[in-house]
Amino acid sequence: MLTIPTPVIFDSGEVHKREILSRLLSYVVPNQAAYTLKFVEFFVTEIETPATGGFSSREKVPFISFVLGGPGSGKGTQCAKIAHTFGFTHLSAGDLLRTEISSNSEKGAVILETIKQGKIVPSEVTVDLIRRAIESSKNHKFLIDGFPRSEENRIAFEKIMGAEPNFVLYFDCPEEEMVKRVLCRNEGRVDDNIDTLKKRLKIYESLNLPVINYYLAKGKVHKINAVGPEEEIFEQVHPIISSYEGAFK
């Protein structure tokens, strides 16, 4: 069984590159070293980002909204409506990972191998994909869909990006409604069956809700009743986004 070292968040000036490699390689046995070296080199070369000023190369500081909600809560559908109406760029963490894998890049191979081994892709890897997508975009308004999924994700994002979201949209949907929606959709997803769905919902509740509560305490969360027709739900969303137009235009 492949052992993935515990993810480490590091600043460019925190420790020397060789020290990072030495420290992380100490977690693995010798016959895993070649793979792990590639994994660690990916961390060091791509994610040596200062803890602050992560967007200094852009003319405008990005305006960022996290879009959170359980599987089947309809957040992807509403993101598409927001993007069309207000000109946001919709970034899905899952789509970014899948795109990197399908690119057949070395980084994609590392991500795929991590998933095959039943491991969670380290927060730093996903945050770096988000960072690169933002840096390469001409837009300055972003919806980040399905991330952060945990407190570890949140801390990594704020550490690497040197920023918090401007606000958070939380699509609140009862479990029975999410189960019904996911099982009824016909997208060919292999993980859309009742057993795996229940597991996903348990993971969501245990990991994602603390993130929502964290931003609730900071007054950044807008809770949306995600039950009902798509257009009625968007009627709740529209005035929230409109209230920020002065900030993101």
Secondary structure, 3 states (H helix, E strand, C coil): CCCCCCCCCCCCCCCCHHHHHHHHHCCCCHHHHHHHHHHHHHHHHHCCCCCCCCCCCCCCCCEEEEEEECCCCCHHHHHHHHHHHHCCEEEEHHHHHHHHHHCCCHHHHHHHHHHHCCCCCCHHHHHHHHHHHHHHCCCCEEEEECCCCCHHHHHHHHHHHCCCCCEEEEEECCHHHHHHHHHHCCCCCCCCCHHHHHHHHHHHHHHHHHHHHHHHHCCCEEEEECCCCHHHHHHHHHHHHHCCHHHHC
